[in-house]
Amino acid sequence: MFRGSLPSDVQAILCSAASTWGGRDIYVGCSGNFTVERALASRGDYALHGCDVTIYSSVAGAFLAGDDFRLEIKDTRFDWLAPYIQTGEGKAATVFLASRLVEGMNANGEIKNNVYYERMTRAYRAQFPSLHEKTCQKILALKMRLKSYFNGDVMEFVDMTPQDAAFVVYPPFYAGDYTNMFKKLNLIFDWDAPTFGELDDAALETLYEKVTSKSRWLFGTDTPQEKYADFLIGLARTTNRGVPMYLYSNSGEKKIVQPAQKIEVVTNARLGEGMQIGEKLTIAKLTYSQFQALRSQYMNAFIRPGQASEAYAALVDGYLIGVFAISTSPNPAQAYFPDHIYLLSDFPVAPTSYPKLSKLVLYAALSKEAIRLFERVARKRIRYLYTTAFSNNYESMKYRGLFKLHNRTEAGPSVTDPYQKKFKINYEAEAGKWTLADGLKLWKQKHGETSQYADKNYQD
Ligand SMILES: C[S@@+](CC[C@H](N)C(=O)[O-])C[C@H]1O[C@@H](n2cnc3c(N)ncnc32)[C@H](O)[C@@H]1O
């Protein structure tokens, strides 16, 4: 439920800065999940003060600071929760668990008319006593405690903070994000909700000014802050597609964290320039590190990498000719094609003498043999492949003919985002229409011509 916790590398940078704050009380604005406080508490004996505005953080903050928290049930459909909110930890556990219960409700509090959610809610309620007990135990076992918790606006909190204290804040990246996230919980529970302002760009600017007036300070943001450029102590981007985090502080050494992907060298021979394609098309499962190595080598650098569920090599007579990967993560195509698998990426090796080698990779991905492999991963029947091309052209040359256009949206191009292309084009194709053997034959008939300018293989 809770988004926005700090990655461990960022926590390490924060803790190293705080290690120079010698005995000062540390005030943490926008506590969220208390990651900042927990990280600090695990590395030193700090006097910590937290602050946030949501029911989720405030019920936990009150428990951690040893304060009372007024929590009542206002939606009678949830009266059955009453026995669980008798203690501080019980209240916190109930609010955390209710975050899952409200998934079955729409924004107005009406129960969603959906068999999946009805089943989930029933099962969740049946398991509630044991889930609640376990969550209470976890909360009680937490080592971190707060010296105080402020249930209110960070702007007031920073004003209340003594000038010689240390202040840390990691505000939300999008104003209003958290308010929406916890809206449904506020329909169930009555509590002393504070009034607060949204932290839009103007408010953040004021906040940073106030924060940087303290004797020791640190703040994190997803956008570089020119004004504080001299105070940049950390830049962390922990995954390839991850949002970068900029950390500014008046203490600590400069550190940079960049993603490192695990790769495993694939030693198979590859189809090369001037080589004639062979007779037997096969597919073989790749490990994730092998997939990452091949993707880094061959996939168009302007395609944003995604997380694959499984990846496969396509080989002809044992020579690697390309790679394709699938994803079973939920995606919008589910609504149109419940029995589809998402083709996350597909690319040929290069250079070769075959300008349409990328289509042979698709013939392999669409084969009966590939479908059997996909079904093992997806644990359901697969009848369609669905994929997305990002292209500056109206059609993707690679998918045209083999896939049918499902829909197309026009977005870019963007000068700042190199990944953004003019069109986002979704394609679908009936899967398993040929065997690998027939697929290779068909490809040879239709697309098997060679050319000395073959390195222009279409990848988008
Ligand atoms: C990015 S999260 C903080 C994450 C937290 N540091 C952690 O690691 O778990 C931002 C938090 O700011 C809180 N917030 C938003 N507007 C606020 C305001 N005006 N005053 C105090 N907190 C606010 C949100 O409720 C949310 O919990």
The ligand as an SDF file (V2000), in Angstrom:
LIG
                    3D

 27 29  0  0  0  0  0  0  0  0999 V2000
    7.8910   10.3330   -0.0610 C   0  0  0  0  0  0  0  0  0  0  0  0
    6.9140   10.0670    1.3440 S   0  0  0  0  0  0  0  0  0  0  0  0
    8.0360   10.0030    2.6360 C   0  0  0  0  0  0  0  0  0  0  0  0
    8.6330    8.6840    2.7430 C   0  0  0  0  0  0  0  0  0  0  0  0
    9.3080    8.4670    4.0550 C   0  0  0  0  0  0  0  0  0  0  0  0
   10.4200    9.3400    4.2550 N   0  0  0  0  0  0  0  0  0  0  0  0
    9.7360    7.0590    4.1120 C   0  0  0  0  0  0  0  0  0  0  0  0
   10.8790    6.7850    3.7320 O   0  0  0  0  0  0  0  0  0  0  0  0
    8.9480    6.1930    4.4520 O   0  0  0  0  0  0  0  0  0  0  0  0
    6.0980   11.5720    1.5680 C   0  0  0  0  0  0  0  0  0  0  0  0
    5.1960   11.6930    2.7840 C   0  0  0  0  0  0  0  0  0  0  0  0
    4.8510   13.0900    2.8880 O   0  0  0  0  0  0  0  0  0  0  0  0
    3.5890   13.1790    3.5110 C   0  0  0  0  0  0  0  0  0  0  0  0
    3.0460   14.5260    3.3060 N   0  0  0  0  0  0  0  0  0  0  0  0
    2.4500   15.0510    2.2090 C   0  0  0  0  0  0  0  0  0  0  0  0
    2.0960   16.3350    2.4120 N   0  0  0  0  0  0  0  0  0  0  0  0
    2.4780   16.6520    3.6830 C   0  0  0  0  0  0  0  0  0  0  0  0
    2.4120   17.8280    4.4810 C   0  0  0  0  0  0  0  0  0  0  0  0
    1.8900   18.9500    4.0090 N   0  0  0  0  0  0  0  0  0  0  0  0
    2.9060   17.7600    5.7290 N   0  0  0  0  0  0  0  0  0  0  0  0
    3.4570   16.6200    6.2190 C   0  0  0  0  0  0  0  0  0  0  0  0
    3.5730   15.4810    5.5060 N   0  0  0  0  0  0  0  0  0  0  0  0
    3.0890   15.4990    4.2540 C   0  0  0  0  0  0  0  0  0  0  0  0
    2.8070   12.0710    2.8640 C   0  0  0  0  0  0  0  0  0  0  0  0
    1.7070   11.7050    3.6600 O   0  0  0  0  0  0  0  0  0  0  0  0
    3.8650   10.9750    2.7540 C   0  0  0  0  0  0  0  0  0  0  0  0
    3.7660   10.0880    3.8300 O   0  0  0  0  0  0  0  0  0  0  0  0
  1  2  1  0
  2  3  1  0
  2 10  1  0
  3  4  1  0
  4  5  1  0
  5  6  1  0
  5  7  1  0
  7  8  2  0
  7  9  1  0
 10 11  1  0
 11 12  1  0
 11 26  1  0
 12 13  1  0
 13 14  1  0
 13 24  1  0
 14 15  1  0
 14 23  1  0
 15 16  2  0
 16 17  1  0
 17 18  1  0
 17 23  2  0
 18 19  1  0
 18 20  2  0
 20 21  1  0
 21 22  2  0
 22 23  1  0
 24 25  1  0
 24 26  1  0
 26 27  1  0
M  CHG  2   2   1   9  -1
M  END
$$$$
